[in-house]
């Protein structure tokens, strides 16, 4: 929409992992060099971790692009596989087996892979397996990967394995069950968020790659606000910048100020991360206040220090003071008891009112949940009984020009329906698309939602990025679903 106005050839802040937009920050450059070093020297096992949206998949794509023609690469983006499915997928990616061919036993598949790797080594070539979102790999699949790492000669590894995942992958590898696998890892990399001073260079780099000749400029206070809301996470930066450019386009300006960025984060419904608030509280908190000085009784010291020779005067004064103090004590206690009773009465009334409101809310929530469960059962039944389509367009004629969020491929309809039903809480309708003529394990595609504009779908996907099952999701047109493997 705004490309021509800003003089751009393509969207600079798209959420797709395009290696062309890979920004070599201090952390991204170091991790890229370590990974390439491990591949070149056949280190065997490499692990790359980072927070959600830190650029792990883009790093994988960049590594893939930098490899030469003598390197055979198998990239797995869907880790929800059993150990047999994982091994079969690896053989497909390396081209050892044809998709839809005869099914082999695990031993037969391992023998074919070992033969392929030995021939690769003899030809002076290399073989690399890259698995993205590896923190979602089930335990049997991780054990299978450990077995693959045993494919080696007396001098070097036959297969280089790169596991890429969120920070939880490190905790998973440190578990006692995976101790043998963890001991085989020779290179561990961690992608950190961008530093505050790197955010401006990151934004300018992406705008330049997209074709800008310097017309678009972000104000310093706008950059500060972007960092506060993103904490240096590239995916969140892309979201804010894309929406800010759209706001600047509506105002016909190429200068993005703080007000435009603030409007963008409001439209995206972003909140400042809790971590930044806690850190700010620590920085601004002062020393604990000094303890208040304890009161000292007055009025008696001069009697105790003065040398009064008339004891009866002292005794009388003490009696009068004690009586006066007792009277004040009774009055204060009486008022305190009365006030306390009134407070308890008010609190009881408030609790009763709150309990009644909560009861009414729970009853309403119960009715809503019952209705949703009934609707969900109807939708699941409709999905189960609906005949498979021969192409994505056949799902609904009204969707043929729409965009959707592609979630994955399922080898049976029940699995796809069950997965779609579990995503109902996201507020978008799930579609199960059946395709004829494909291999048995890829009969059904699961997609989420229908959107008139691709930008709308990308924004929805970005807001849902913290869900593990959406890490491999991507936006595409309904008409493109049949071409996805």
Kinemage of the C-alpha trace (Angstrom):
@kinemage 1
@onewidth
@group {chain A} dominant
@subgroup {mainchain}
@vectorlist {calphas} color= white
{ca unk a 1} P 0.000 0.000 0.000
{ca unk a 2} L 2.738 2.452 0.950
{ca unk a 3} L 5.638 1.112 -1.131
{ca unk a 4} L 5.362 3.636 -3.963
{ca unk a 5} L 4.974 6.580 -1.581
{ca unk a 6} L 8.187 5.703 0.297
{ca unk a 7} L 10.065 4.664 -2.850
{ca unk a 8} L 10.380 1.023 -1.767
{ca unk a 9} L 10.545 -2.082 -3.950
{ca unk a 10} L 9.209 -4.438 -1.276
{ca unk a 11} L 7.994 -4.412 2.312
{ca unk a 12} L 10.983 -3.772 4.597
{ca unk a 13} L 9.427 -5.253 7.715
{ca unk a 14} L 7.796 -8.455 6.508
{ca unk a 15} L 7.654 -11.263 9.072
{ca unk a 16} L 8.873 -13.928 6.645
{ca unk a 17} L 12.440 -15.223 7.325
{ca unk a 18} L 14.105 -13.764 4.209
{ca unk a 19} L 17.936 -14.199 4.308
{ca unk a 20} L 18.276 -11.011 2.251
{ca unk a 21} L 17.168 -9.025 5.319
{ca unk a 22} L 19.501 -10.851 7.739
{ca unk a 23} L 21.032 -8.115 9.908
{ca unk a 24} L 24.460 -8.955 11.263
{ca unk a 25} L 24.197 -7.565 14.753
{ca unk a 26} L 26.896 -8.461 17.229
{ca unk a 27} L 25.015 -11.565 18.418
{ca unk a 28} L 23.678 -12.652 14.999
{ca unk a 29} L 27.056 -12.307 13.307
{ca unk a 30} L 28.853 -14.252 16.049
{ca unk a 31} L 26.334 -17.104 15.937
{ca unk a 32} L 26.445 -17.264 12.126
{ca unk a 33} L 30.253 -17.489 12.149
{ca unk a 34} L 30.266 -20.159 14.876
{ca unk a 35} L 27.716 -22.276 13.014
{ca unk a 36} L 29.599 -22.024 9.708
{ca unk a 37} L 32.868 -22.843 11.497
{ca unk a 38} L 31.302 -25.953 13.043
{ca unk a 39} L 30.014 -27.057 9.639
{ca unk a 40} L 33.333 -26.438 7.870
{ca unk a 41} L 35.320 -28.373 10.470
{ca unk a 42} L 32.755 -31.192 10.783
{ca unk a 43} L 32.192 -30.612 14.495
{ca unk a 44} L 29.117 -32.853 14.381
{ca unk a 45} L 26.584 -31.301 16.731
{ca unk a 46} L 25.686 -27.587 16.858
{ca unk a 47} L 22.895 -26.010 18.952
{ca unk a 48} L 21.520 -22.502 18.317
{ca unk a 49} L 19.003 -21.073 20.801
{ca unk a 50} L 17.211 -17.766 21.236
{ca unk a 51} L 14.010 -16.100 22.419
{ca unk a 52} L 10.801 -16.136 20.368
{ca unk a 53} L 11.177 -13.776 17.407
{ca unk a 54} L 14.937 -13.313 17.887
{ca unk a 55} L 15.714 -14.405 14.297
{ca unk a 56} L 16.533 -18.106 14.622
{ca unk a 57} L 14.699 -19.211 11.469
{ca unk a 58} L 16.215 -16.352 9.470
{ca unk a 59} L 19.647 -17.497 10.684
{ca unk a 60} L 18.843 -21.034 9.459
{ca unk a 61} L 17.890 -19.693 6.035
{ca unk a 62} L 21.073 -17.605 5.913
{ca unk a 63} L 23.231 -20.615 6.769
{ca unk a 64} L 21.447 -22.571 4.046
{ca unk a 65} L 22.148 -19.836 1.466
{ca unk a 66} L 25.839 -19.615 2.365
{ca unk a 67} L 26.547 -23.304 1.828
{ca unk a 68} L 28.196 -24.316 -1.427
{ca unk a 69} L 26.978 -26.852 -3.966
{ca unk a 70} L 29.085 -29.604 -2.415
{ca unk a 71} L 26.923 -29.486 0.697
{ca unk a 72} L 23.737 -31.551 0.846
{ca unk a 73} L 21.200 -29.993 3.201
{ca unk a 74} L 18.081 -31.372 4.857
{ca unk a 75} L 16.001 -28.717 6.637
{ca unk a 76} L 13.103 -29.770 8.878
{ca unk a 77} L 10.746 -26.984 9.960
{ca unk a 78} L 8.042 -29.204 11.494
{ca unk a 79} L 9.442 -30.994 14.574
{ca unk a 80} L 6.199 -32.699 15.605
{ca unk a 81} L 7.343 -36.060 14.273
{ca unk a 82} L 7.795 -39.548 15.646
{ca unk a 83} L 11.234 -41.154 15.404
{ca unk a 84} L 10.244 -43.126 12.280
{ca unk a 85} L 8.631 -40.064 10.672
{ca unk a 86} L 11.731 -38.006 11.448
{ca unk a 87} L 14.048 -40.552 9.833
{ca unk a 88} L 11.785 -40.859 6.788
{ca unk a 89} L 11.603 -37.060 6.414
{ca unk a 90} L 15.407 -36.812 6.533
{ca unk a 91} L 15.701 -39.361 3.718
{ca unk a 92} L 13.148 -37.409 1.669
{ca unk a 93} L 14.980 -34.113 2.233
{ca unk a 94} L 18.297 -35.613 1.130
{ca unk a 95} L 16.595 -37.129 -1.914
{ca unk a 96} L 17.439 -40.674 -0.857
{ca unk a 97} L 13.801 -41.750 -0.970
{ca unk a 98} L 11.038 -40.577 -3.241
{ca unk a 99} L 7.920 -39.245 -1.581
{ca unk a 100} L 5.063 -41.682 -1.791
{ca unk a 101} L 7.378 -44.620 -2.349
{ca unk a 102} L 7.584 -47.920 -0.544
{ca unk a 103} L 7.776 -47.736 3.237
{ca unk a 104} L 10.978 -49.096 4.761
{ca unk a 105} L 11.844 -50.420 8.194
{ca unk a 106} L 13.980 -48.322 10.522
{ca unk a 107} L 17.035 -50.509 9.873
{ca unk a 108} L 16.609 -50.211 6.124
{ca unk a 109} L 16.311 -46.428 6.377
{ca unk a 110} L 19.427 -46.161 8.579
{ca unk a 111} L 21.387 -48.372 6.163
{ca unk a 112} L 20.385 -46.209 3.202
{ca unk a 113} L 21.296 -43.013 5.068
{ca unk a 114} L 24.678 -44.431 6.100
{ca unk a 115} L 25.406 -45.477 2.523
{ca unk a 116} L 24.467 -42.025 1.246
{ca unk a 117} L 26.703 -40.294 3.807
{ca unk a 118} L 29.691 -42.537 3.004
{ca unk a 119} L 29.332 -41.807 -0.706
{ca unk a 120} L 29.050 -38.110 0.084
{ca unk a 121} L 32.281 -38.194 2.083
{ca unk a 122} L 34.112 -40.097 -0.671
{ca unk a 123} L 33.071 -37.410 -3.158
{ca unk a 124} L 34.528 -34.658 -0.975
{ca unk a 125} L 31.050 -33.394 -0.079
{ca unk a 126} L 29.276 -32.630 3.175
{ca unk a 127} L 25.801 -33.386 4.580
{ca unk a 128} L 23.954 -31.144 7.040
{ca unk a 129} L 20.708 -31.671 8.909
{ca unk a 130} L 19.012 -28.504 10.250
{ca unk a 131} L 16.020 -28.892 12.583
{ca unk a 132} L 14.134 -25.714 13.504
{ca unk a 133} L 11.976 -25.370 16.662
{ca unk a 134} L 13.852 -28.361 18.086
{ca unk a 135} L 12.488 -27.721 21.587
{ca unk a 136} L 9.257 -29.347 20.355
{ca unk a 137} L 10.918 -32.632 19.379
{ca unk a 138} L 9.520 -35.560 21.387
{ca unk a 139} L 11.953 -37.571 23.493
{ca unk a 140} L 12.042 -40.615 21.124
{ca unk a 141} L 12.911 -38.321 18.208
{ca unk a 142} L 15.763 -36.755 20.196
{ca unk a 143} L 17.087 -40.219 20.979
{ca unk a 144} L 16.942 -41.007 17.250
{ca unk a 145} L 19.019 -37.876 16.572
{ca unk a 146} L 21.590 -39.097 19.102
{ca unk a 147} L 21.817 -42.371 17.196
{ca unk a 148} L 22.338 -40.451 13.936
{ca unk a 149} L 25.291 -38.673 15.527
{ca unk a 150} L 27.010 -42.056 15.786
{ca unk a 151} L 27.297 -42.225 11.984
{ca unk a 152} L 30.998 -41.487 11.625
{ca unk a 153} L 34.343 -42.741 10.431
{ca unk a 154} L 37.457 -43.148 12.545
{ca unk a 155} L 38.380 -39.506 11.863
{ca unk a 156} L 35.255 -37.429 11.315
{ca unk a 157} L 31.498 -37.178 11.517
{ca unk a 158} L 29.467 -38.150 8.464
{ca unk a 159} L 26.488 -35.950 9.330
{ca unk a 160} L 26.523 -32.392 10.714
{ca unk a 161} L 23.429 -31.724 12.851
{ca unk a 162} L 22.200 -28.222 13.787
{ca unk a 163} L 19.408 -27.994 16.376
{ca unk a 164} L 17.716 -24.590 16.454
{ca unk a 165} L 15.166 -23.744 19.137
{ca unk a 166} L 13.940 -21.560 21.954
{ca unk a 167} L 15.798 -21.199 25.252
{ca unk a 168} L 13.880 -24.172 26.658
{ca unk a 169} L 15.907 -26.410 24.335
{ca unk a 170} L 18.965 -25.982 26.584
{ca unk a 171} L 16.989 -27.048 29.651
{ca unk a 172} L 15.703 -30.046 27.717
{ca unk a 173} L 19.201 -31.092 26.659
{ca unk a 174} L 20.455 -30.747 30.249
{ca unk a 175} L 17.928 -33.302 31.509
{ca unk a 176} L 19.352 -36.632 32.745
{ca unk a 177} L 17.575 -38.530 29.949
{ca unk a 178} L 19.501 -36.612 27.280
{ca unk a 179} L 22.903 -36.508 28.970
{ca unk a 180} L 24.514 -38.609 26.226
{ca unk a 181} L 23.134 -36.285 23.534
{ca unk a 182} L 24.232 -33.151 25.404
{ca unk a 183} L 27.788 -34.491 25.714
{ca unk a 184} L 28.029 -34.776 21.917
{ca unk a 185} L 27.295 -31.067 21.339
{ca unk a 186} L 30.528 -29.303 20.400
{ca unk a 187} L 29.202 -25.820 19.555
{ca unk a 188} L 26.483 -23.979 21.505
{ca unk a 189} L 25.271 -20.591 20.248
{ca unk a 190} L 22.681 -18.260 21.752
{ca unk a 191} L 21.000 -15.411 19.851
{ca unk a 192} L 20.357 -12.457 22.157
{ca unk a 193} L 17.995 -9.538 21.465
{ca unk a 194} L 19.398 -6.475 19.719
{ca unk a 195} L 21.076 -3.886 21.888
{ca unk a 196} L 19.442 -0.471 22.104
{ca unk a 197} L 22.110 1.136 19.924
{ca unk a 198} L 21.631 -1.587 17.294
{ca unk a 199} L 17.904 -1.000 16.808
{ca unk a 200} L 18.399 2.114 14.649
{ca unk a 201} L 20.958 0.347 12.416
{ca unk a 202} L 18.641 -2.664 12.120
{ca unk a 203} L 15.717 -0.504 10.976
{ca unk a 204} L 17.834 1.515 8.534
{ca unk a 205} L 19.373 -1.676 7.112
{ca unk a 206} L 16.002 -3.250 6.338
{ca unk a 207} L 14.668 -0.035 4.773
{ca unk a 208} L 17.767 0.227 2.594
{ca unk a 209} L 17.535 -3.401 1.454
{ca unk a 210} L 13.888 -2.779 0.558
{ca unk a 211} L 14.982 -0.056 -1.881
{ca unk a 212} L 14.900 3.193 0.098
{ca unk a 213} L 17.347 5.932 -0.838
{ca unk a 214} L 17.120 7.726 2.494
{ca unk a 215} L 13.674 9.337 2.403
{ca unk a 216} L 12.315 7.394 5.389
{ca unk a 217} L 13.638 8.483 8.788
{ca unk a 218} L 12.733 7.536 12.367
{ca unk a 219} L 13.101 10.227 15.043
{ca unk a 220} L 15.374 9.428 18.034
{ca unk a 221} L 12.493 9.442 20.533
{ca unk a 222} L 10.542 7.148 18.180
{ca unk a 223} L 13.478 4.695 18.187
{ca unk a 224} L 13.612 4.815 21.983
{ca unk a 225} L 9.909 3.948 22.161
{ca unk a 226} L 10.344 1.065 19.710
{ca unk a 227} L 13.084 -0.407 21.906
{ca unk a 228} L 10.985 -0.008 25.073
{ca unk a 229} L 8.148 -2.042 23.587
{ca unk a 230} L 10.273 -4.612 21.735
{ca unk a 231} L 13.261 -5.060 24.079
{ca unk a 232} L 15.308 -5.627 20.924
{ca unk a 233} L 13.285 -8.589 19.589
{ca unk a 234} L 13.433 -8.275 15.746
{ca unk a 235} L 9.964 -9.691 15.111
{ca unk a 236} L 8.306 -7.151 17.430
{ca unk a 237} L 10.413 -4.349 15.909
{ca unk a 238} L 9.158 -5.361 12.451
{ca unk a 239} L 5.548 -5.257 13.632
{ca unk a 240} L 5.857 -1.787 15.149
{ca unk a 241} L 7.802 -0.328 12.215
{ca unk a 242} L 5.427 -1.727 9.596
{ca unk a 243} L 2.416 -0.253 11.371
{ca unk a 244} L 4.278 3.055 11.899
{ca unk a 245} L 5.012 3.308 8.159
{ca unk a 246} L 1.346 2.713 7.451
{ca unk a 247} L 0.445 5.543 9.827
{ca unk a 248} L 3.021 7.831 8.193
{ca unk a 249} L 1.569 6.994 4.783
{ca unk a 250} L -1.914 8.046 5.897
{ca unk a 251} L -0.438 11.386 7.018
{ca unk a 252} L 1.659 11.669 3.834
{ca unk a 253} L 4.950 12.082 5.677
{ca unk a 254} L 8.276 10.239 5.470
{ca unk a 255} L 9.325 11.228 8.993
{ca unk a 256} L 8.239 8.788 11.668
{ca unk a 257} L 7.937 10.508 15.027
{ca unk a 258} L 7.115 9.260 18.521
{ca unk a 259} L 3.389 9.938 18.078
{ca unk a 260} L 3.192 7.628 15.054
{ca unk a 261} L 5.024 4.847 16.892
{ca unk a 262} L 2.779 5.270 19.947
{ca unk a 263} L -0.287 5.020 17.722
{ca unk a 264} L 1.171 1.888 16.128
{ca unk a 265} L 1.692 0.073 19.441
{ca unk a 266} L -1.820 1.054 20.511
{ca unk a 267} L -3.271 -0.408 17.300
{ca unk a 268} L -1.234 -3.578 17.829
{ca unk a 269} L -2.396 -3.705 21.461
{ca unk a 270} L 1.178 -4.096 22.674
{ca unk a 271} L 2.176 -3.451 26.262
{ca unk a 272} L 5.564 -2.596 27.671
{ca unk a 273} L 7.209 -5.845 28.825
{ca unk a 274} L 7.009 -6.515 32.558
{ca unk a 275} L 10.786 -6.955 32.735
{ca unk a 276} L 11.383 -3.350 31.756
{ca unk a 277} L 9.003 -2.132 34.455
{ca unk a 278} L 10.748 -4.200 37.104
{ca unk a 279} L 14.136 -2.962 36.012
{ca unk a 280} L 12.900 0.610 36.067
{ca unk a 281} L 11.573 0.081 39.573
{ca unk a 282} L 14.972 -1.224 40.699
{ca unk a 283} L 16.814 1.717 39.151
{ca unk a 284} L 14.510 4.349 40.580
{ca unk a 285} L 14.031 2.859 44.049
{ca unk a 286} L 15.947 4.646 46.762
{ca unk a 287} L 17.371 3.386 50.013
{ca unk a 288} L 14.796 2.099 52.491
{ca unk a 289} L 13.492 4.855 54.715
{ca unk a 290} L 15.046 5.140 58.115
{ca unk a 291} L 13.080 3.714 60.975
{ca unk a 292} L 11.017 6.396 62.739
{ca unk a 293} L 12.415 7.555 66.016
{ca unk a 294} L 10.612 6.057 68.970
{ca unk a 295} L 8.642 8.470 71.047
{ca unk a 296} L 9.897 9.240 74.468
{ca unk a 297} L 7.535 10.026 77.327
{ca unk a 298} L 7.487 13.667 78.294
{ca unk a 299} L 6.340 15.582 81.325
{ca unk a 300} L 7.872 13.230 83.869
{ca unk a 301} L 11.572 13.787 83.456
{ca unk a 302} L 11.764 16.910 85.459
{ca unk a 303} L 9.904 15.199 88.283
{ca unk a 304} L 12.374 12.312 88.224
{ca unk a 305} L 15.407 14.545 87.950
{ca unk a 306} L 14.336 17.343 90.175
{ca unk a 307} L 14.934 16.984 93.841
{ca unk a 308} L 11.401 17.506 95.203
{ca unk a 309} L 11.243 17.199 98.888
{ca unk a 310} L 7.460 16.878 99.130
{ca unk a 311} L 6.614 13.200 98.423
{ca unk a 312} L 2.874 13.714 98.705
{ca unk a 313} L 2.942 16.221 95.859
{ca unk a 314} L 4.720 13.671 93.673
{ca unk a 315} L 2.314 10.911 94.674
{ca unk a 316} L -0.723 13.083 93.980
{ca unk a 317} L 0.588 14.118 90.607
{ca unk a 318} L 1.171 10.504 89.625
{ca unk a 319} L -2.354 9.520 90.644
{ca unk a 320} L -3.850 12.373 88.638
{ca unk a 321} L -1.766 11.531 85.561
{ca unk a 322} L -2.642 7.835 85.754
{ca unk a 323} L -6.354 8.611 86.085
{ca unk a 324} L -6.215 11.071 83.186
{ca unk a 325} L -4.310 8.594 81.039
{ca unk a 326} L -6.788 5.829 81.840
{ca unk a 327} L -9.700 8.070 80.857
{ca unk a 328} L -8.042 8.905 77.527
{ca unk a 329} L -7.300 5.213 76.969
{ca unk a 330} L -10.957 4.259 77.524
{ca unk a 331} L -12.172 6.965 75.150
{ca unk a 332} L -9.693 5.976 72.438
{ca unk a 333} L -10.408 2.273 72.791
{ca unk a 334} L -14.136 2.912 72.659
{ca unk a 335} L -13.836 4.893 69.449
{ca unk a 336} L -11.447 2.292 68.005
{ca unk a 337} L -13.780 -0.601 68.773
{ca unk a 338} L -16.717 1.224 67.255
{ca unk a 339} L -14.734 2.125 64.140
{ca unk a 340} L -13.482 -1.433 63.880
{ca unk a 341} L -17.017 -2.820 64.088
{ca unk a 342} L -18.166 -0.395 61.400
{ca unk a 343} L -15.272 -1.404 59.155
{ca unk a 344} L -16.036 -5.088 59.650
{ca unk a 345} L -19.701 -4.469 58.840
{ca unk a 346} L -18.808 -2.571 55.668
{ca unk a 347} L -16.294 -5.255 54.700
{ca unk a 348} L -18.918 -7.950 55.248
{ca unk a 349} L -21.376 -6.081 53.025
{ca unk a 350} L -18.707 -5.648 50.332
{ca unk a 351} L -17.747 -9.325 50.498
{ca unk a 352} L -21.390 -10.346 50.270
{ca unk a 353} L -21.933 -8.091 47.258
{ca unk a 354} L -18.706 -9.319 45.673
{ca unk a 355} L -19.718 -12.938 46.308
{ca unk a 356} L -23.081 -12.361 44.651
{ca unk a 357} L -21.437 -10.720 41.631
{ca unk a 358} L -18.913 -13.543 41.384
{ca unk a 359} L -21.694 -16.122 41.615
{ca unk a 360} L -23.608 -14.392 38.827
{ca unk a 361} L -20.430 -14.140 36.746
{ca unk a 362} L -19.619 -17.819 37.222
{ca unk a 363} L -23.146 -18.813 36.262
{ca unk a 364} L -22.877 -16.686 33.140
{ca unk a 365} L -19.431 -18.149 32.424
{ca unk a 366} L -20.830 -21.642 32.882
{ca unk a 367} L -23.611 -20.927 30.376
{ca unk a 368} L -21.132 -19.421 27.928
{ca unk a 369} L -18.779 -22.399 28.229
{ca unk a 370} L -21.650 -24.839 27.759
{ca unk a 371} L -22.693 -22.979 24.623
{ca unk a 372} L -19.102 -22.905 23.353
{ca unk a 373} L -18.726 -26.636 24.014
{ca unk a 374} L -21.907 -27.303 22.072
{ca unk a 375} L -20.679 -25.089 19.217
{ca unk a 376} L -17.282 -26.786 19.313
{ca unk a 377} L -18.857 -30.244 19.107
{ca unk a 378} L -20.925 -29.105 16.130
{ca unk a 379} L -17.820 -27.684 14.416
{ca unk a 380} L -15.800 -30.833 15.095
{ca unk a 381} L -18.605 -32.998 13.774
{ca unk a 382} L -18.912 -30.757 10.732
{ca unk a 383} L -15.172 -31.031 10.100
{ca unk a 384} L -15.252 -34.825 10.501
{ca unk a 385} L -18.174 -35.338 8.144
{ca unk a 386} L -17.202 -32.756 5.555
{ca unk a 387} L -15.845 -34.419 2.393
{ca unk a 388} L -12.234 -33.748 1.385
{ca unk a 389} L -11.675 -31.180 -1.329
{ca unk a 390} L -9.480 -31.698 -4.375
{ca unk a 391} L -7.952 -28.243 -3.984
{ca unk a 392} L -7.899 -25.447 -1.375
{ca unk a 393} L -10.312 -23.384 -3.479
{ca unk a 394} L -12.982 -26.042 -3.015
{ca unk a 395} L -13.119 -25.394 0.744
{ca unk a 396} L -15.348 -22.384 0.032
{ca unk a 397} L -15.738 -20.360 -3.127
{ca unk a 398} L -15.710 -17.150 -1.123
{ca unk a 399} L -12.182 -17.957 0.151
{ca unk a 400} L -10.426 -18.397 -3.170
{ca unk a 401} L -8.987 -14.844 -3.137
{ca unk a 402} L -8.324 -14.805 0.622
{ca unk a 403} L -5.203 -15.352 2.691
{ca unk a 404} L -4.796 -17.738 5.587
{ca unk a 405} L -2.247 -18.972 8.167
{ca unk a 406} L -0.816 -22.352 7.153
{ca unk a 407} L -0.252 -24.537 10.272
{ca unk a 408} L 0.949 -27.871 8.989
{ca unk a 409} L 0.380 -31.157 7.184
{ca unk a 410} L -1.330 -34.193 8.692
{ca unk a 411} L -1.409 -37.724 7.370
{ca unk a 412} L -4.956 -38.425 8.613
{ca unk a 413} L -8.081 -36.319 8.844
{ca unk a 414} L -8.806 -37.023 12.544
{ca unk a 415} L -5.455 -35.569 13.626
{ca unk a 416} L -6.058 -32.422 11.604
{ca unk a 417} L -9.593 -32.022 12.980
{ca unk a 418} L -8.408 -32.528 16.573
{ca unk a 419} L -5.644 -29.972 16.139
{ca unk a 420} L -8.041 -27.469 14.549
{ca unk a 421} L -10.511 -27.862 17.412
{ca unk a 422} L -7.762 -27.133 19.968
{ca unk a 423} L -7.140 -23.741 18.321
{ca unk a 424} L -10.725 -22.474 18.664
{ca unk a 425} L -9.723 -20.291 21.626
{ca unk a 426} L -7.692 -18.118 19.242
{ca unk a 427} L -10.904 -16.715 17.799
{ca unk a 428} L -10.294 -17.762 14.189
{ca unk a 429} L -11.925 -20.576 12.247
{ca unk a 430} L -9.730 -23.554 11.375
{ca unk a 431} L -10.069 -25.277 7.987
{ca unk a 432} L -9.029 -28.846 7.129
{ca unk a 433} L -8.159 -29.133 3.439
{ca unk a 434} L -7.881 -32.578 1.896
{ca unk a 435} L -5.814 -33.031 -1.253
{ca unk a 436} L -5.976 -36.072 -3.491
{ca unk a 437} L -2.978 -37.474 -5.312
{ca unk a 438} L -0.455 -36.720 -2.526
{ca unk a 439} L 1.531 -39.159 -0.452
{ca unk a 440} L -0.338 -40.985 2.355
{ca unk a 441} L 1.353 -39.010 5.112
{ca unk a 442} L 0.445 -35.648 3.607
{ca unk a 443} L -3.237 -35.991 2.813
{ca unk a 444} L -4.581 -33.047 4.825
{ca unk a 445} L -3.558 -29.434 5.403
{ca unk a 446} L -4.649 -27.386 8.427
{ca unk a 447} L -5.049 -23.631 8.073
{ca unk a 448} L -6.299 -20.946 10.480
{ca unk a 449} L -8.596 -18.063 9.581
{ca unk a 450} L -9.415 -16.280 6.338
{ca unk a 451} L -8.222 -12.733 5.685
{ca unk a 452} L -8.843 -10.407 2.780
{ca unk a 453} L -5.375 -8.827 3.061
{ca unk a 454} L -2.037 -10.599 3.537
{ca unk a 455} L -0.926 -7.842 5.927
{ca unk a 456} L -3.854 -8.587 8.231
{ca unk a 457} L -2.907 -12.270 8.359
{ca unk a 458} L 0.747 -11.433 9.102
{ca unk a 459} L -0.275 -9.161 11.985
{ca unk a 460} L -2.482 -11.880 13.478
{ca unk a 461} L 0.338 -14.423 13.186
{ca unk a 462} L 2.741 -12.039 14.896
{ca unk a 463} L 0.399 -11.569 17.842
{ca unk a 464} L 0.134 -15.350 18.238
{ca unk a 465} L 3.892 -16.006 17.938
{ca unk a 466} L 4.246 -17.064 21.574
{ca unk a 467} L 2.275 -20.287 20.989
{ca unk a 468} L 4.544 -23.237 20.333
{ca unk a 469} L 2.207 -24.835 17.757
{ca unk a 470} L 2.347 -21.637 15.625
{ca unk a 471} L 6.146 -21.338 15.455
{ca unk a 472} L 6.215 -23.039 12.035
{ca unk a 473} L 3.107 -21.260 10.738
{ca unk a 474} L 3.269 -18.932 7.788
{ca unk a 475} L 0.917 -16.771 5.759
{ca unk a 476} L -0.142 -17.764 2.231
{ca unk a 477} L -3.048 -17.546 -0.170
{ca unk a 478} L -5.668 -20.294 -0.128
{ca unk a 479} L -4.813 -20.977 -3.749
{ca unk a 480} L -1.216 -21.864 -2.749
{ca unk a 481} L -2.054 -24.546 -0.162
{ca unk a 482} L -1.972 -27.391 -2.674
{ca unk a 483} L 1.651 -26.620 -3.523
{ca unk a 484} L 2.914 -26.957 0.067
{ca unk a 485} L 4.750 -30.183 0.856
